[in-house]
């Protein structure tokens, strides 16, 4: 046991003392915040600055109204043939030419958009929406229903979702809030397991190729060496994860303190709960309500302590499960280029769990697919943390944890039998058949 602890200490300290570890640990939260800030800024700026001027050539006599311009799309009807406008498009100040032929309101076909550059999806959707609105108004006019009368018939309903806990107490819930947390947890789990699992494999390959392993094996058993390396790197990942949480919370708190007026937030929050209005001097502002307020309430009601603790458990369990397999791969090859044929079978269950968790599980977190994905140890680390924000029965969580522990013990046993032989094999191209032989060798 002392030898395993020495290896753990060596693996841990050799990595946390690296400048790259220290720099990336402190920079990653800032980089993530900066990336999302830039995405939001450029998305907003792109939408705000978008302005397309479109020449409309219409031979349609059915539509009695014209397309209305807005801040992003400017329509101008021209009294020229389509061919003339297309020929002069390059010299004109128009970006595109829209052709509206004669068509039936039931089947509007033949509409075309021409331009020197390819029209984007956003522009296509805007133009389609404008034409659909024009056709809709025309149909209403022909049926004798005024637009104002139709607008009065529209009524929006906001449903406040609540979840009944095991104690019988009602708790606010939101599919939006749960989905946000589920996506973040699933992506982080996938990244961490892949990142630190590959680090184990690379560490084994480096020691094997440098022949240091021959000296180490004379002092410790292969199993002790493998376990020390796996646990040491797991502690590195756990340290980095905890530091990221602390740094992210610190940055968020500082940003909220500096950028947000607490008095205004209190007014908005109080008014949002009561459904009243906020008076600011001579101006009366309606308190913000709707999906975003519901999501904020639900986020405040989530048990983040439980989510983080369960995430840590499944990160450690999932990492140990997969890193044992990565260690076996690293021991079987002489260079990283040879790992590709062995990594795919190991990565596929993890990729499958990631894809299904962020698609099937988020849409039906209580279905059969979600249940089995969260039980099978190959997929449970991602599937269970994705399900958790929606609420998971205690017995399912306990069963999934137990199966993952058993699965980890199984993969360690399998990997150790390959590792003990492969770590001393050199100069021979390894195959799955060869690895199976190593597994069946007797001590």
PyMOL commands that set and color helices and strands:
alter all, ss='L'
color gray80, all
select helices_A, chain A and resi 2-16+19-49+82-88+121-143+147-153+175-209+212-217+222-259+262-274+291-301+304-332+336-363+368-373+380-388+394-422+432-440
alter helices_A, ss='H'
color red, helices_A
select strands_A, chain A and resi 52-58+73-77+96-100+112-115+162-164+170-172+277-280+283-286
alter strands_A, ss='S'
color yellow, strands_A
deselect
rebuild
show_as cartoon
